[in-house]
């Protein structure tokens, strides 16, 4: 550990010039990812195309800033800095004038002649002048070093491009580095980091855009000079904890005070009071209306600590350190609390605050059947799954109404914080699906409690064969499945290809053909290969009744001269309609031509994609590749199974 820390320290010292650009690249990728995700929901827009579109627009904006817009901004910023410098230089003269004679304010007399202004004149004012001069010098250097600026911006854009392009696998790859015994803790830490950085970066960005626009518009309407810079300053200062909005308001007041004239025809003092009142009103709207709705109280750090942290961050890392001081302090607090608990052998998550669940919450979690009143909690939970694209809201009503299965809910603090579904596929086959736990309650074994409850219900209702599917990277689920008596029976990969326009060599299977299809299934059926059929992401044996369902839905076809059979169902891929293969029944040598014709059949039926959750064997993968299919996920899909002998009929009925 000491060697690792020494290596990190050497890197930070030797390559400190890269730290700020790398931080900016991470921020840029994090902020733009929701835009990319939104674009991928548009038909025919892949993630790669969405990333290229977003970065193309960003490059155009940067080009505009480096051109005419940048010149206007620089001119206005120079005017603001000159005004502030004149204000600082005028303060000693104002103080001498005011302190020359006592001032009467109602019944009070204010005499400043005895006040010692040494500290102000020898320390505070020179410091303020130095800051303004440094910013002016920085502007001059930036204007003369455009090539260097463009180079660093190019570095930031390139790094952030690759980060956002591969962000889907980034979290998974990070978790792979964590030892198994700490993986749940790592998942919990990531779950708690999400709200901190979401609230600050995306929340502050939204607040910055709103307040920047509002300040710019209001100051323009009042006729305040340099309103463009004031709007931009208001947007940036939203990232500076506590004091940022006051700096913007103070700058606007100083500009109004030194402004020689205004279109309202008001005296300078009256005009300055009007501008101050407008700035105060905007701050009150932000503090009492916008901030609670956009930000909430996710950082949970004292304002004094935020101010000190902002100064330290600016000293160490400049502007990036200033802007990111808030979430960095909150992140350090989170990790510090965790390390402290581990060092003293205390519960890592006990005594959590706010909405963070604690170990005692988990102990009080109650597993029960779900109710109609849980729908609101379900919607709030699933909105955080797969970036809001979870399928559960579409099937929730059907799950509740299922007379043979059960939808279980985990309740804590009066709300549903997790759920899971046990579905009966036929008298002897069951499917475990839809296991969800609220991000704030992960790592507290609620998923284990739900799974154990549903397995108990499966036993109570007669047993049989129970299966579930999970990602090959979900190690906690693998361990839980092994502990509950499940064993892995199949490994699959998801492959997909765009639909083709050629004619399809498939013809419908009729009711009279079911016997021949089942014979072909028995001939080519091998456990872990094509031993199960995927009927809407529920893997089960192919029975006569299930085959009849495919035939009835017109999703069963012969291929060639009765050499193969295709069973399929309607699904979606990248939010576009897809024809998904439920089973391909044929010799392995026929897979490539059948898959090629599957694309043609999908095109003929007006689907945009052909998809297959294929057995992960070399022969199948090569056949899919030859037919133009690509792997969708890096991870594999693992199918687990557990069998239970039939329970005694009389005892089962008595228990029920």
N, C-alpha and C positions, 0 to 999 in steps of 0.2 A: 504493500500500500504506500509506503514511503517513497519507493522508486516511482510509482505511478504519479504521486503528487509532485515529485521533483520533475518528472517529465512534463506534466501539465504546466508547472511553474516556468520551466525553460521555454515552452512553446509560447506562453503568454508574454514573456519578456522579449523573446527573440522575434516573434511575429506579431507584436502588439498593433502594428499598423493594419493588420487584417481583421482585428477583433470587431471594430465598428462596422466595416462593410459586411462581415458575416452576420452580425446581429441584424442589420438592415435587411439582408437577404432573407433571413428567417422570418422577420416581421412581414415583409412583403408577401412571401409565400403563404403565411398564415392568414393574412387579410384577404388575399385574392382567391383562396380555395373555395369559399362559399359561392363566389361568382362563377367559377369553373364548374362546380357541381350543378348550379342552376342551368347553365348552358347545356350540360350533357343530357338534361331532361327534354331538350328539343329534339324532335325526330331527326335522325341521320347526323347528329353532332356527337362525335366521339370525344373522349377526354383529351386526346392529343390535339384535335381541332379546336376544342374549347380553350385550351391553354394558349394555342397560337393566336386565337382571336383576341383574348384578353391582353396578351403581351403586345400584340400589334397595336391595339388602341393606346396602351400605355406608352409605347415608343413614340406614337404621333403626338401625345400630350407633352412628352419631354422635348420633342423637337419644337413644339410651339413655345414652350417656356424658354428654350435656348434662343429663340428668334425674337420676334417683336414683343410678345407678351413678357419675356424675361427682361427686355430693356425697360418697359414701362414699370415693372415691379422694382427694378433696381433704382430707377429715378425716384419713385415714390418713397422707397426705403431710405434713400439718401436724404430726402426732405424730412422724413420723420426723425432720423438721427440728428440732423442739424437743429431741428426744433428742440429736441431733448437736451442737446448740448447747450443751446442758448438758455434753456430753462435752468439747468444746473449752474451755469455761470452767473445767472441773474439772482440766484438765491441770496448770496451775501449782501448785495445792494438792497434787496427788499428787507432783509433782516435789520440792516442798519437804519433804514427809513422808519420801520415799525418801532424799533427800540429807542429812537431818538426822543419820543415823547409818549407819555402814557395815553392809553386809549380807554374811552368810556363806553361800556356796554351795559346800558340800563343803569342799575344802581351799582354796578361793579366797575372798578378801575383796574386795568391790566397794565402793569409796568414791566417791560422786558429789558430795561436798561441794566439790571443787575445780573441778567442771565449770561453765563459763560459759554460763548459759541466756539470755543477752541476746538472741541471734539468734532463739531460739524465742519468747521473750516479746514482743519488739518487732516482729517481722516475720511469722513463720510463723503464729502463732496469730491475730493480727489479720486476716491475709489469709484464713484459713479462716473466721473470723467474718463477714467481709465477703461471702464467697461464699454462705454460708448465708442471710445477711440479704437478699442480692440475689435469691436464689431465692424466699424468702418474699414479698418485695415483688412479684416477678413473678407469683406465685400470686394475690396480692391484686388486682393490676391485671387479670389474666386473668379473675378472678371478677367484677370490676366492669365489664369491657369485653366482655361476652358477645356483644353485637351486632357489635362489630368482629371478634371471633373468628369468628362465624358468617359474616360478610361475606367474610373472607379464605378460609375453608374453602369457601364457595360458589365463589369465584374459582378455587381449586385444582381443585375437582371439575369445573367447567365446562371449564377448559382441558384437564385430563387426559382428559375424556370425548371431546373432539374429537381429541386426539392418539391415543388408543387406537382410535377409530373408523376413522381413516385411517392407522394404523401400517403397513398392508400396502404402501402406496405411498410412505411416507416415505423409506425407504432409496433407492428408485429415483429419486425426485425430487432427493435430495441428490447422487447420483452424476451426474445430468444436469448439475449445475453445475460438475463437474470437467472440465478440458480433457482431450481424448482421450489425450494422451501421458502423463497422470498418472492415468488412470482405473484401471489395474491396481494402481498403488500405493494408490489410495484403497480399492479392493476389499480389498486385503491388510490395510490398516490397520483397516478395519471388521471383517474376519475375526479380527484379533487383539484388537480391543476387546471383542468378544463374550464370550470366556472371562473377561476381567477383570471386567466388570460383572455377568455371570451369576453368577460365583463369589461376588462380594461382596454384591450386593443380594439376589439370591434365596437364595444360600447363607447369608448372614448372617441373613436373615429366617427361614429354616428353623431355624438354630441358635438365634436369639432366641426363637422359639416353643417349641422343645424345652427350652432352659435356663430360660426364664421359667416354664414349667409345672413343671419339676422343682424349681426353687428354691421356688416358691410352695407346692407340695405338701409338700416336706420340712420347710420352716419351719413350716407349719401343723401337721404331725404332731409336731414338737418343741415346739409351743406358743409360738413366737416371735411377739411382737406385730407388727402391721403386715405380715403375710406377703403380703397382696395387693400392697402397694407394693413389697416386696422382689422378688416375682416379676416385676412390671412393670419394675422397675429392672434386673433381670438380663437381661430381653429387650432393653431399650434399650442397656445397656452392652455387649452383644455387638458393637455397631457402633463402639465406641470401641476403637481398636487397643491391644493389649497390656495396658493398665492397667484396662480396663473391668471384667472379672470380679473383679479385686482390690478395686475400689471397692465392688462389691456385697457381697463377702464381708466387707470391713471394716465396712460399715454394719450387716450382720446381727450381727456380733460386738459392736459398740457397743450395739445395741438389747438384746441378751441380757444384757450387763453391767449395764445400767441398769434392766432389768426387775425389778420388786419381787418377783415370785413366778413360779413355773412349775408346771405340773401334775405334773411328775416329782418335785417336792419336793427338788431338788438345790440346794446352795449356789450363789450367784452365780458364783463363780470356776469351779466344776466345770461348771455349766451353760454358761458361756461357752466353756470348752474343748470341750464336746460340740458346740456349734453351730459352732465353728471347724473341728472335725474333719469335720463334715458338709459344710461349705462347701468344704473342701479336697478331700474325696472327689468332690464334684460337679465341681470344676475339673479334677481328674485324669481323670475319665471324659470330660469334654469335650475336653481337650487330647490325650489318647492314643487315644480311640475315635471321637468324633463329628467333631471338626475335620478329621482327615485324610480322612475319607470324604465329608464334605459340601463342604469348602473346597479341599482339596489345598494346593498352593503356587502359586496362580495369580498373586498380586501380585508376588512375587519382589522385595520391597523390604525393606531392613534395618529391624528393629524400632525402632532409635533414630530413623531418619528418619520412621517412622510416628508416633512419639510427638510429635516436634517439629511434624510436619505437622498433627496433630490440634489442637495448641495454636494454631498459626497459623490453621487453618481456623475454629476457634471464635472467635478474635479478629476475623476478617474477616466471617464470615457467620453466626456464632452456631451454633445447634444443627445446621442443615443442613451447615455447613462442618465441624463436628466429626464428623458421621456419615459424610460422603462423602470425608473426607481421604484414606483409603486408596486407593480406586480413582482419585481425581483425581491423586494422586502417581504411581501406576502408569501412568495415561494420559499424564501429562506426560513421564514417562520414555520411553514408547514414541514419542511424537511428537518429543521432543528427540533421541533416537537417530536417528530418520529424517532430521530437519533437519540434524543434524551430518554425516551421511553425504552428503547432497545438497550441502551447502556445500563439503565437501572432495573431492567427486567420488569418493566411495567407494561400494561396493555397498551399497544400502539395507538389504538383508536378510542380508548376510553376517555370520557369527559369531553367529547367533541362539542362544538358550539354551533349555534345557528341551526341550519338544516342538515349538518353533518351527523350521520347516524353514529351511535356509540355501541360498544359491546353490550351494554345493558339493554339497548333497544333490540338487538338481535335476540337476546334471551327472552324478551317479551313479545317477539313476533309470533303471531297466531296464524296457523294454516287452516283455512276453511274453504268451503265452496264459494265460488265467485257469485256476485249478485249484479242485478241491473244497475244498482247505484254505484258500482265500481267503474262505470264507463268513463267518468271524468278523470279518475286517477289513471286509468289505462291510456287515455289520450295523452295525458301529460307525460307518462313514462315512455310511450312508443315514439313521441315526437323527438326523443333523444337517441333513437335507434336508427342506424343506417341513414343519418342525416335527414330524418323525417320521412323516410320512404318505407317504413315497416308495413308489412301486409296485414298485421293483426287487426287494425281497426276495421278492415273490410270483412273479416270473418268473425268478429267478436260476437255479434248477435247469433250467428249459427252455432258457435261454440257454446253459448249459454243455453241454447234451446236443444242441444244434443241430448236425446233421452238415454243413450247407452254409455256415453263417455262422461267425463267430468272435467270441469274447468276449476282449478284450485287457485286460491288467492292467498298471499301472505300479507297480513295486516300488522302495522306498527304505528303507534301514535294516532290511531283512528283513521288511517288511510291505507290503501292498498299499495304496497311497495314491491310487489312481485307476483308473478302468476305462471302457470304452466297448464298444459292441456293433455289429457289422456283420451285417445280416440280409438273406438272399436272399429276395425276394418272388416272383420267377419267373426263368426263365433269363436275362432281360435287364434286370431291375430289382432294385435293392438299396436298403436303407434304413439310415442311420446314426443310432443312438439311444443313449440311456442314458449319455451322457458325464457322468461324475462325478469330481470331484477333492476330496480331503479339504481342509476349510477351512484347516488349518495349512500346506498346500502350494500354495495358490492363488497366482497371480502368478509362478510359477516355470516357466511354459510347459509344464507336464506335460500339460495339455489339448491343446496344440498337438502334442506328441509322440505322444499317443494317436491324435489325428485323422490325422496324417501316416502313422502305422503302419497304421491301418485303411484309409486310401485306397490305400496300397501293396498291402495284401492284396486289395483290390477289383480293382486292376489285374492282380495276379498270377493272380487266379481268372477272368480273362476279360473284365473291364470291363463295359460296358453303360451303364446309367443309374443314377447314385447320387444320392440325395436326403437331405435332412435338414430338420428344422424347428427354429426357435429364436424367441425373443422379439424383437420389433422394438427392444427396448432393450439387447440384448446386443451392444454395438458390438464388443468384442473378437472375438466369434464371427463377426460380419459381415466384419471385416478378415481373419480367418483363412480364411474361406470364399473370399473374393476371391483371396487369395494362392494357394490350392490349386486355382483354376480353376473354382469354383462361380459360378453367377449366379442371381439371384432370379427365380423364375417365378410367384410368387403371394403375395398378402397376404390374410390371413383374420382375422376376429374371431370370438370365441366368444360365442354368444348362447344364452340359456336361458329357459324359462318353465315354470311349474308345469303338471302334467298337468291336462287337463279331463275332465269326466264325460260329455260329449256322445258321440253315435254317430260313428264314423269312416267317412269315404267312401273307404276303402281296401279292396282285395280282393287276396288272395295271387297272386303270379306263379308260374306253373307251369313245369316244365322245357321244355315245348313253346314257351313264350313268349320264350325267350332271344334268338332272332333278332330279334324285333320290338323288344325292349328295346335291343339293341345298335344297331339302326337309329335309334331315338329318341335314343340317346346320341350317335351320329355327327352327327345333325341339330342338336343343341343344344350340342355340345361346343365350347368355346372355351378355348384355352390361358390359364391364369391365372384363369379364371372357373369353369367346371365341368369343366376338362380332366382333373382327377384325382379319384379316389375315395378317401375316407378310410376305410380298413379297419382300425379299431382304432388310430387315430393313426399310421398308416403310409400315406402318400399314394402312389398308383400308378395306372397306367392300368387301365381297366375291360376285362378280357379275358373271353372266354367261360368259362374255368375259374373266374375270380374271381366272376363273376356267378352261376355255378352254386353256389358256396359260399354266397352270400347266400340263394339259393333253398332250398338244402338246410337252412340254419339257420332257415328261415321268417322271414327278415328282408328280404323283397323284396315290394313291393306295387304294383299299379296304382292310379292315382287318377283319379276321374271316368270319362269314357268313353275310357279309354286315352289321356288327354291328358298324363299325367305318370307318373313312376315315382319311388318312394321306396325307397332302400336304407338300412338301418340296422344298428346293432349295440348290444349291451347294454353300458352303462358305468355310471358313478356321477357324481353332482354334489352337492357338499357332503355327501359320505358317505351319499348316498341314491340308490336305484336310478334310472337314467335311460335313456330310449330316445334314442340319439344318431344323428342322420342322417349316413349315410356319403356320400350323394349325393342331390340332388334334380334329376331330369331332366325339365325342362319349360320352356316359354317363361317369361321373367321376369315377365310379367303374372300368371302362375298361382302365383307363389311365396306370396303372402299367404294365399290360401285353402288351399293345400297345407300351409303351416306351421300354420295354425289347426286343420286336421284332424289334423296330426301330434300336437298336444297331446291331441286326443281319442283318437287311437290309443294314445298312451302311457297315458292313463287306463284305456282298455279292457284293456290288457295288464298293468295293475297296477303301472306305473311311476309314480314321483312327479314326474319331471321330463322335459321334452323339451329336447334340446340339439342345436345345430348349429354346427359350425365353418364359418361362412359366408364366401363371398368378400366382401372389404371394398370393395364398390361401393355407390354411393348408392342404386341401385334395390333391391338386396338388403337393405340396412340398413333402408330405409323399409318394405319388405314385412314384414321381421321385426318391426319396431316395431308395425305395424298388427295383426299377429297376436299381440301381447302378449309378445314376446320382449325381454329386456334384455341389454345387453352385460355379460359376466362380468368381463373384465379391461380395464383401461385400455390396456394394451399390445396390439399386434397380433401375430399369428403369421406369420412369414415362412418360406416354403418355398424352399430352394435346391436347385439341380440341377447335376450335371456329367455329361457324356456322354463315353464312351471307345469308340473303334472296337473291334470284336471282335478279340481277340488271335489270333495264329496258333495253330491247334489243336495242332500237334505241339510247338511251343515251350512252350505252356502245360502240356502233359502232362509234358514233360521237367522244367520248373521244379517242378511239383507232386511 
